[in-house]
């Protein structure tokens, strides 16, 4: 890694970015929460205020969820990767599953997991977040790629208490599969406050009337190894298939200090804690079942508006357990950016990747809101008018999606190519704070713009029942276009006054910080991230 590190947020296909941008053995920790089409709302990034789930992220992975040329190519790349275990496992899965959506998903994941294994340091580890739909298949793939001896844990996260069901047990949990690159991985156990309602059964009442914890002096298994198997004070652990866990001398010293508890019923002695048991201060080691971190409900202060947003506490636990300050954390399916948020907060270096322009734009804003002076680069998106022109020239469709992300508009039908009836995207607002209204967004990246486009937009908002139309253009509008937009009149909000019904913004305007003028109750569909104060921050690099 370069001496002067810059955190990086990439737009693009994570497979391409991993191969072209991330060096071998350069990452300390990988967390990924890959989407799967088992449920249309799984890992969906955002919703309209009306409650309708957007398909932008879903559609972004559409090609990988159906067996086609892309899936076949991913399958072939695994077979020629040189990892024979992964090749044979994926080939066996194809024989069993045949060519279907699940097999396409596993081929897509396998080729990416091979790259994630490559970029991990020997001391690094990986957490794959999934549900029961594909977790069993993903686990055997991980066994093949990382080696079954490097499987460490299956963590169950109880993410909800909901009990709704349709003829089956309610699903309350997600799964995190934890693997290391080698046996020299880093791990730090995590402690949490113990349940005050659950006091240890090994408590005894001391002479001062307070409760004290007691501990075993013996361990399982007989032994003839020196004094560990010899009787002490008349107690022979070998009779019960056990042995002393400490030397006789140590136990004698504890007894002199009054730290040996001698049960009145003649049972085996136990070591006595030196301090009274405090229910409020009791801590226990975190195990593989996590019940203390709830999913974010609709009223959670941390919630920003993403339906499947993961709690920062979940990622903080993973980062604290498997990385150190200054380590590099990678999330190749960045979504709404919780991993990079947690990494920034805990003073880790980070790399985030997402395949949607909107996600990258929203993550960028989340980080700026929470860490105003944070250091990071946004890569793969235009940074000036010249870059925007190059994108428009290379791919009109991607230019359209990028321009929509600049104003945080939701792409029409998830950004799929095809007839759109004059609608490229929507912006939502609540003029009375309750009922959601919409603005239609039209994007033009071509070299010729004219008044007919404004007239088409006026007709579109009338057909759509929208209140406002926003026209985004790469080229400067003509005087006639501006006159036509003005003639379209004003929209009057009952609480916020009057707004131009047709608004024209150039890409240069957007780079200059201008935004559509709408009667927002909140700055956008998403709430502003709370400013964090615990991170070391430097200059913003964008």
C-alpha positions in Angstrom: 0.0 0.0 0.0 1.2 3.5 -0.7 2.7 5.4 2.2 0.1 8.1 2.1 -3.2 6.2 2.1 -6.5 7.7 0.8 -9.7 5.9 1.6 -11.5 5.0 -1.6 -15.1 4.7 -2.7 -15.4 3.1 -6.2 -18.3 3.1 -8.6 -18.3 0.0 -10.8 -18.3 -3.8 -11.0 -16.5 -5.1 -8.0 -14.9 -7.9 -10.0 -13.3 -5.5 -12.4 -12.2 -3.2 -9.6 -10.8 -6.0 -7.5 -8.7 -7.3 -10.4 -7.5 -3.9 -11.7 -7.2 -1.8 -8.5 -6.6 -3.9 -5.4 -3.1 -5.5 -5.0 -2.4 -9.0 -3.7 -2.4 -9.4 0.1 -3.3 -5.7 0.8 -6.5 -6.0 2.8 -6.9 -6.9 6.5 -10.6 -7.5 6.7 -13.4 -8.1 4.2 -17.1 -7.8 5.0 -19.7 -8.4 2.3 -23.4 -8.6 2.2 -24.1 -9.7 -1.4 -27.7 -9.3 -2.7 -29.7 -12.2 -3.9 -33.1 -12.3 -5.6 -34.7 -14.7 -3.2 -36.6 -11.6 -2.0 -37.2 -8.5 -4.0 -36.5 -6.3 -0.9 -33.3 -8.1 0.1 -30.5 -5.5 0.1 -32.6 -3.0 -1.8 -31.0 0.4 -1.3 -33.9 2.7 -1.1 -37.7 3.2 -1.3 -39.9 5.9 -2.5 -41.9 7.7 0.2 -45.0 5.9 -1.0 -43.5 2.7 0.2 -42.7 1.3 -3.2 -39.4 -0.6 -3.3 -37.0 0.7 -5.9 -35.4 -1.9 -8.1 -32.2 0.1 -8.9 -29.9 -2.2 -7.0 -31.9 -5.3 -7.9 -31.7 -4.5 -11.6 -28.0 -3.8 -11.3 -27.4 -7.5 -10.6 -30.1 -8.7 -13.0 -27.6 -10.3 -15.4 -26.0 -12.3 -12.6 -29.2 -13.8 -11.4 -30.1 -15.6 -14.6 -28.1 -18.3 -16.3 -26.8 -16.6 -19.5 -23.5 -15.8 -21.2 -22.3 -13.8 -18.2 -23.0 -16.6 -15.8 -21.3 -19.1 -18.1 -18.2 -16.8 -18.4 -18.0 -16.5 -14.6 -18.2 -20.3 -14.3 -15.4 -20.8 -16.8 -13.2 -18.3 -15.0 -13.5 -20.3 -11.8 -12.6 -23.5 -13.7 -9.5 -21.9 -15.1 -8.5 -20.0 -11.9 -6.0 -22.6 -10.8 -7.9 -23.3 -7.6 -8.9 -26.9 -8.2 -11.0 -27.2 -5.0 -13.1 -24.3 -6.0 -13.4 -25.6 -9.6 -14.5 -29.0 -8.5 -17.0 -27.7 -5.9 -18.6 -25.3 -8.4 -18.8 -28.0 -11.0 -20.5 -30.3 -8.5 -23.0 -27.6 -7.6 -23.8 -27.2 -11.3 -24.4 -30.9 -11.7 -26.8 -30.7 -8.8 -28.5 -27.4 -9.4 -28.4 -27.3 -13.2 -28.4 -23.9 -15.0 -30.8 -21.7 -13.0 -30.8 -18.5 -11.1 -29.2 -20.0 -8.0 -26.4 -21.5 -10.0 -25.8 -18.1 -11.8 -25.6 -16.4 -8.4 -23.1 -18.9 -7.1 -20.9 -18.6 -10.2 -21.0 -14.8 -9.8 -20.0 -15.2 -6.1 -17.4 -17.8 -6.6 -15.3 -15.7 -9.0 -15.5 -12.8 -6.7 -14.6 -14.8 -3.6 -11.5 -16.0 -5.3 -10.5 -12.4 -5.8 -11.3 -11.5 -2.2 -9.1 -14.4 -1.0 -6.3 -13.0 -3.2 -6.4 -9.5 -1.8 -6.5 -10.6 1.8 -3.3 -10.5 3.8 -2.2 -13.9 5.4 -3.4 -12.5 8.8 -6.7 -11.3 7.3 -10.2 -12.6 7.6 -13.6 -12.5 5.9 -17.2 -12.2 7.1 -19.9 -13.1 4.5 -23.4 -11.9 5.6 -26.3 -13.9 4.2 -29.6 -15.5 4.9 -30.8 -19.1 4.7 -31.6 -19.0 1.0 -28.0 -19.5 -0.1 -25.9 -19.8 3.0 -25.4 -23.5 2.8 -24.1 -23.2 -0.8 -21.9 -20.2 0.0 -20.4 -22.1 2.9 -19.2 -25.0 0.8 -17.8 -22.5 -1.8 -15.9 -20.8 1.0 -14.6 -24.1 2.3 -13.2 -24.8 -1.2 -11.7 -21.3 -1.7 -10.4 -20.6 1.8 -9.9 -24.2 3.0 -12.2 -26.0 5.3 -9.7 -25.7 8.1 -9.9 -21.9 7.9 -13.6 -21.9 8.6 -13.9 -20.3 12.1 -17.5 -19.6 13.0 -21.1 -19.4 11.8 -22.5 -16.4 13.6 -26.2 -16.1 14.1 -27.5 -12.5 14.3 -31.0 -12.3 15.7 -32.0 -9.2 13.7 -35.7 -9.0 14.6 -38.4 -10.2 17.0 -41.1 -10.3 14.4 -43.3 -13.3 14.5 -45.2 -13.1 11.3 -45.4 -16.4 9.5 -47.1 -18.2 6.6 -47.1 -21.9 7.4 -43.5 -22.0 8.6 -41.2 -20.9 11.4 -40.7 -17.1 11.4 -37.2 -16.2 10.2 -35.6 -14.1 12.9 -31.9 -14.2 12.0 -29.2 -13.7 9.4 -26.0 -15.7 9.2 -22.4 -14.4 9.1 -19.8 -16.9 7.9 -16.4 -16.2 9.3 -13.2 -17.4 7.6 -9.5 -16.6 7.9 -6.8 -16.6 5.2 -4.5 -18.7 7.4 -4.0 -19.8 10.9 -2.2 -16.6 11.8 -5.3 -14.5 11.6 -5.9 -11.6 14.0 -8.8 -11.9 16.5 -9.7 -10.0 19.7 -12.5 -11.4 21.8 -15.4 -9.0 22.5 -17.1 -8.4 25.8 -20.6 -7.3 26.5 -22.6 -6.5 29.6 -24.1 -9.6 31.1 -27.8 -10.1 31.5 -28.7 -8.8 35.0 -31.6 -11.3 35.2 -29.1 -14.2 34.8 -26.8 -14.5 37.8 -24.2 -17.3 37.9 -25.3 -20.4 39.8 -21.8 -20.4 41.3 -22.4 -17.4 43.6 -21.9 -17.8 47.3 -22.6 -15.4 50.2 -19.5 -14.2 51.9 -19.0 -13.4 55.6 -19.8 -9.8 54.8 -23.2 -10.8 53.5 -22.3 -9.9 49.9 -22.3 -12.3 46.9 -19.0 -13.6 45.5 -18.3 -15.6 42.3 -16.6 -18.9 42.6 -14.6 -20.8 40.0 -13.6 -24.4 39.3 -10.1 -25.5 40.5 -10.2 -28.6 38.4 -10.3 -29.3 34.6 -11.7 -32.3 32.7 -9.5 -35.3 32.1 -7.5 -37.5 34.3 -3.7 -37.1 34.4 -0.7 -38.6 36.2 1.4 -35.6 35.2 3.0 -34.6 38.5 0.9 -32.9 41.2 -2.0 -32.0 38.9 -3.3 -35.5 39.4 -2.2 -35.9 43.1 -4.7 -35.4 46.0 -4.7 -31.9 47.7 -6.1 -31.3 51.1 -7.8 -34.8 50.9 -9.4 -34.2 47.6 -8.5 -36.4 44.7 -9.7 -35.1 41.3 -8.7 -38.3 39.5 -11.6 -40.1 41.2 -14.0 -37.9 39.1 -12.1 -38.0 35.9 -10.5 -34.5 36.5 -7.2 -32.9 37.4 -6.1 -29.8 39.2 -5.8 -26.7 37.0 -3.2 -25.0 39.2 -0.3 -26.0 41.3 -0.7 -27.1 44.9 1.5 -24.1 45.9 -0.8 -21.7 44.1 -3.9 -23.1 45.8 -2.1 -23.0 49.2 -1.4 -19.3 48.7 -5.1 -18.6 47.7 -6.2 -20.4 50.8 -4.0 -18.2 53.0 -5.5 -15.2 51.4 -9.0 -16.5 52.1 -9.7 -17.1 48.4 -10.6 -20.8 48.6 -14.3 -21.6 49.3 -14.8 -24.8 51.3 -18.4 -26.0 50.8 -20.2 -26.9 54.0 -21.4 -30.1 52.4 -17.9 -31.3 51.8 -17.9 -30.8 48.1 -14.8 -29.9 46.1 -13.2 -26.6 47.0 -13.5 -23.7 44.6 -11.5 -20.5 44.0 -13.3 -17.4 45.5 -13.3 -14.1 43.6 -11.5 -11.3 45.5 -14.2 -8.7 44.9 -17.9 -8.9 45.4 -20.1 -9.8 42.4 -21.7 -6.7 40.8 -24.6 -7.5 38.6 -24.4 -4.1 36.9 -20.7 -4.5 36.0 -20.8 -8.1 35.0 -19.4 -8.8 31.5 -19.5 -11.9 29.4 -17.6 -13.0 26.2 -19.6 -12.5 23.0 -20.2 -15.9 21.4 -21.7 -17.0 18.0 -25.3 -16.0 18.8 -25.8 -12.2 18.8 -29.0 -11.1 20.4 -28.0 -7.7 21.7 -27.9 -5.8 18.4 -31.3 -5.1 17.1 -32.1 -4.2 13.5 -32.9 -0.6 12.9 -36.6 0.0 13.3 -38.4 2.9 11.5 -37.9 5.3 14.5 -34.2 4.6 15.1 -32.2 7.8 15.3 -29.4 6.0 13.2 -31.8 5.2 10.4 -31.2 7.2 7.2 -34.0 5.8 5.1 -32.6 2.6 3.7 -34.9 -0.4 4.4 -32.1 -2.9 4.8 -29.6 -0.6 6.5 -27.4 -2.6 8.9 -26.7 -1.2 12.4 -23.3 0.5 12.8 -23.0 -1.5 16.1 -23.0 -4.7 14.0 -20.1 -3.6 11.9 -18.3 -2.0 14.8 -18.2 -5.4 16.6 -16.9 -7.2 13.5 -14.2 -4.5 12.9 -13.2 -4.5 16.6 -12.9 -8.3 16.7 -10.9 -8.8 13.5 -8.9 -5.6 12.8 -6.8 -2.9 14.4 -6.8 0.8 14.0 -5.0 1.6 10.7 -5.9 -1.7 9.1 -7.6 -1.8 5.7 -11.2 -2.9 5.6 -12.9 -3.7 2.2 -16.6 -3.9 1.4 -17.2 -5.0 -2.2 -21.0 -4.6 -2.0 -21.1 -1.3 -0.2 -24.9 -0.6 -0.3 -25.7 2.3 2.0 -22.1 2.5 3.4 -22.4 1.2 6.9 -19.1 -0.7 6.7 -17.1 2.3 5.6 -18.9 4.5 8.2 -17.9 2.1 10.9 -14.3 1.9 9.5 -14.0 5.7 9.5 -15.4 5.9 13.0 -13.0 3.3 14.4 -9.9 4.8 12.6 -9.6 2.0 10.0 -8.6 2.6 6.4 -11.2 1.5 4.0 -12.2 0.6 0.4 -15.9 0.6 -0.6 -17.3 -0.6 -4.0 -20.8 -0.3 -5.4 -22.3 -0.8 -8.8 -24.9 1.9 -8.7 -24.2 5.6 -9.1 -27.0 6.5 -6.7 -25.4 4.3 -3.9 -22.0 6.0 -4.4 -23.6 9.4 -4.3 -25.5 8.7 -1.1 -22.5 7.0 0.6 -20.4 10.1 -0.2 -23.0 12.4 1.4 -23.4 10.1 4.4 -19.6 10.3 5.1 -19.5 14.0 4.6 -22.4 14.5 7.0 -21.0 12.2 9.7 -17.3 13.1 9.2 -17.1 16.5 7.6 -13.3 16.4 7.4 -12.9 12.8 6.4 -10.3 11.8 3.8 -11.6 9.8 0.8 -11.6 9.6 -3.0 -14.6 8.9 -5.2 -13.4 6.9 -8.2 -15.1 5.9 -11.4 -17.5 8.9 -11.6 -17.1 12.2 -13.5 -15.5 14.9 -11.4 -15.8 17.8 -13.9 -17.6 18.8 -17.1 -14.9 17.2 -19.3 -15.4 13.9 -17.5 -19.2 14.2 -17.8 -18.8 14.7 -21.6 -16.6 11.7 -21.9 -19.1 9.5 -20.0 -22.0 10.8 -22.2 -19.9 10.1 -25.3 -19.0 6.6 -24.1 -22.3 5.5 -22.7 -25.5 7.6 -22.7 -27.3 5.3 -20.4 -24.6 5.4 -17.7 -24.4 9.1 -18.1 -28.2 9.3 -17.4 -27.9 7.2 -14.3 -24.9 9.3 -13.1 -26.8 12.6 -13.7 -29.8 11.3 -11.7 -27.4 10.4 -8.8 -26.1 14.0 -8.8 -29.6 15.2 -7.7 -30.3 11.9 -5.8 -33.2 11.0 -8.0 -34.5 7.4 -8.2 -34.1 5.9 -11.7 -37.2 5.0 -13.6 -37.8 1.3 -13.4 -34.4 0.8 -11.8 -32.6 2.3 -14.7 -33.4 -0.4 -17.1 -32.9 0.4 -20.8 -36.0 0.7 -22.9 -39.0 3.0 -23.5 -39.5 5.4 -20.5 -42.3 7.6 -21.7 -40.1 10.7 -21.1 -39.4 9.8 -17.5 -35.8 9.2 -16.5 -36.2 9.4 -12.8 -38.3 10.7 -9.9 -37.7 13.1 -7.0 -40.1 12.9 -4.0 -41.2 15.6 -1.6 -43.9 16.1 1.0 -45.3 19.7 0.7 -47.6 19.2 3.7 -45.2 16.9 5.6 -47.5 13.9 5.0 -48.5 13.2 1.4 -45.7 12.3 -1.0 -45.6 14.2 -4.3 -43.2 13.7 -7.1 -41.1 15.6 -9.6 -40.2 14.0 -13.0 -36.6 14.2 -14.0 -35.5 14.2 -17.6 -31.8 13.9 -18.6 -30.3 14.9 -21.9 -26.7 14.1 -22.7 -26.7 14.8 -26.4 -25.3 17.7 -28.2 -28.6 19.1 -29.5 -31.3 20.3 -27.1 -34.3 22.3 -28.1 -37.7 23.7 -27.0 -39.5 20.5 -28.1 -37.9 18.7 -25.1 -39.3 21.2 -22.7 -42.8 20.8 -24.2 -42.4 17.1 -23.9 -41.5 17.4 -20.2 -44.6 19.6 -19.6 -46.8 16.9 -21.2 -45.1 14.2 -19.2 -45.6 15.8 -15.8 -49.3 16.3 -16.6 -49.7 12.7 -17.7 -47.8 11.4 -14.6 -49.7 13.7 -12.2 -46.4 15.2 -11.1 -46.1 18.7 -9.6 -42.7 19.7 -11.0 -40.4 18.7 -13.9 -36.6 18.9 -13.7 -34.6 19.0 -17.0 -31.0 18.1 -16.6 -28.8 18.9 -19.6 -25.2 18.5 -20.6 -25.4 21.4 -23.1 -26.5 24.9 -22.3 -30.3 25.4 -22.9 -31.4 27.9 -25.5 -33.2 31.1 -24.7 -36.4 29.7 -26.2 -36.2 26.7 -23.9 -35.8 28.9 -20.8 -38.7 31.1 -22.0 -40.9 28.0 -22.5 -40.0 26.7 -19.0 -40.9 30.1 -17.4 -44.2 30.1 -19.3 -45.1 26.7 -17.7 -45.9 28.6 -14.5 -45.5 27.9 -10.8 -46.3 25.2 -8.4 -47.6 26.5 -5.1 -46.9 24.5 -1.9 -49.3 25.1 0.9 -46.5 25.4 3.4 -43.5 26.5 1.4 -44.5 29.0 -1.2 -44.1 29.0 -4.9 -41.7 27.0 -7.1 -41.0 27.0 -10.8 -43.0 24.2 -12.4 -40.3 23.4 -15.0 -36.7 23.8 -13.8 -33.7 23.6 -16.1 -30.3 22.7 -14.6 -27.1 22.1 -16.6 -24.4 19.6 -15.5 -22.2 22.5 -14.9 -24.8 23.9 -12.5 -24.7 20.6 -10.6 -20.9 20.7 -10.3 -21.4 24.2 -9.0 -23.6 22.9 -6.2 -27.0 23.8 -7.5 -29.9 21.5 -6.9 -33.6 21.3 -7.9 -35.7 23.8 -5.9 -38.3 21.7 -4.3 -40.5 22.1 -1.1 -38.6 19.6 1.0 -39.6 18.8 4.5 -36.4 16.9 4.9 -33.3 17.6 2.7 -34.1 14.4 0.8 -35.8 11.1 1.0 -33.0 10.1 3.3 -32.2 11.7 6.7 -28.9 13.3 7.3 -26.4 11.1 9.0 -25.5 12.1 12.6 -22.1 13.8 12.8 -19.5 11.6 14.5 -16.9 13.0 16.7 -14.7 10.0 17.5 -12.8 9.7 14.2 -9.4 11.2 13.3 -10.2 13.5 10.4 -8.1 15.2 7.8 -8.8 17.2 4.6 -11.7 16.1 2.4 -10.3 14.6 -0.8 -12.9 14.3 -3.6 
